[in-house]
Amino acid sequence: MSNIRRQSLISSVVVYFGFALGFLNTYLFTKEGGFTAEQYGLTGTFIAIANIMFSFANLGSLAYVYKFFPYYKDNLPHEKNDMLAWSLLASVSGFVLVMLSGLFFKDLVIRKFSANSPELVKYYYWIFPFGFGLTIYSLLEALAWQFKKAVLTSFLREVLFRLFTTALIVLSFAGIVKNFDLFIRLYAFTYIGIAAILFIYLAATGKVHLHFSVSNLTRRLRKKIITYAAFIWGGSLIFNIAQMIDTLIIGSVVTGGMAYVGVYTLAQNVASLVQAPQRGIIAASIGPLSQAWKDKNIALINRIYHRSSLNQLIFAVGMFALIWLNFTDGVLTFHLKPAYLAARDVFLYIGLMRIIDLGTGVNAQIIATSLFWRFEFVTGMILLALALPLNYLLAKHMGVVGPAISNLIAFTIYNTIRYIFLLRRFNMQPFTIKSLYTVLTGIGVYILCYLLFRQHQGFGWIVLRSSVFVALYGGCIVLFDLTPDIKPVWETIKKRLRR
């Protein structure tokens, strides 16, 4: 657990630094006199569609890497490992199919989006390089996680990608990137840039080899690989569609289209702060979980389940309460466009959904790397069956806040089903009395800070309000010893400070 804790902690620090850059980008996108809400919404739509493209294009190659890498590592010489070659070929082939489908269905996209979101129709073709870059990067990232390079991949995805975006925004303000047309074309190649950097690093350090001869191990495991990859691919495809469809539905059916996508994108970006620890913990736990299932080490899996749930819940509750305390004051103090005040209600429901998702730990990764990986597909189908009609109906009747409410409902049911499955099948569940104490602590400290500072606005009050909340909430976490990972981290920090 110490390696997972260290990797998770460092990755979380990197992720939060990346999110600080993301907030800088969000501010530059949304401040008065900057980009329009429609232009900002288009960047969010690019991300949503690229994730759906990647979900189709990878053809289960990520699941193949997650599950079978330990077998390749233990049974093949490094230079004879053909895993990367075949997974890369599958992803590239899959994306070719995505491109052909995109060309075939272009007229349908025009009909659905031209009225409310003409910007998407105008820049339709530029989504493809963006989606291709995300597809290749995600595959290389999955491989890098197996080599315990979670910190590097977190830096590339969370920091460098946003630095590229920051550079484009600054160049736009400076007049070097002369218009939004050039901006979006350059933005379309940002993921290709970080994918190239990661590939060069892995190749230069001898971590990957493109060995296209079919190994005996691949022949022996071929049927298992295809069956497993197909089911997990189907499940993750459905899951990602359910996650990303809200943005597309808003752009399609809500009057105002991309402007409201901009509002929704702001709420999503702010809510992603609540989710930030999840990325580092998933990156650090995938490899150990795969190995633990191979070694039948149920005790380790259970320990990872407990720790991931509690640590993520502590982060998520604290960050949600901190943002909720300051949301309106932040929009007004930093002179964002008044339209973005509507993002507060959207954030409420997305943020609560994130707390539930993080609080249930790495349940998806535990199931996906186990012998019961077919259940991944089943739960994905349930999620999509809930999310699609709910998103559409609530968007039509409630506007931009509707998809946020529908996702809260759908993901709560989705995680409840996973919780019950792991409890009944393996007698594993992630919650303890400390989980309840964490939630009560967050609520109590929030109420206290709200009552103390509700009459005050401005940058200084944001800093003071936030400082008091962090001191009280963090102090309670340490005082009541709500997580066993606090003391080892604190001791490590003290040792390093003494040097």
ABEGO torsion letter per residue (X at the ends): XAAAAAAAAAAAAAAAAAAAAAAAAAAAAABBGBBBAAAAAAAAAAAAAAAAAAAAAAGGAAAAAAAAAAAAAAABBAAABAAAAAAAAAAAAAAAAAAAAAAAAAAAAAAAAAAABAAAAAAAAAAAAAAAAAAAAAAAAAAAAAAGAAAAAAAAAAAAAAAAAAAAAAAAAAGABABAAAAAAAAAAAAAAAAAAAAAAAAAAGABBBBABBBAAAAAAAAAAAAAAAAAAAAAAAAAAAAAAAAAAAAAABBGEAAAAAAAAAAAAAAAAAAAAAAAAAAAAAAAAAAAAAAGBAAAAAAAAAAAAAAAAAAAAAAAAAAAAAAAAAAAAAGBBAAAAAAAAAAAAAAAAAAAAAAAEAAAAAAAABAAAAAAAAAAAAAAAAAAAAAAAAAAAAEAAAAAAAAAAAAAAAAAAAAAAAAAAAGBBABBAAAAAAAAAAAAAAAAAAAAAAABBEAAAAAAAAAAAAAAAAAAAAAAGABAAAAAAAAAAAAAAAX
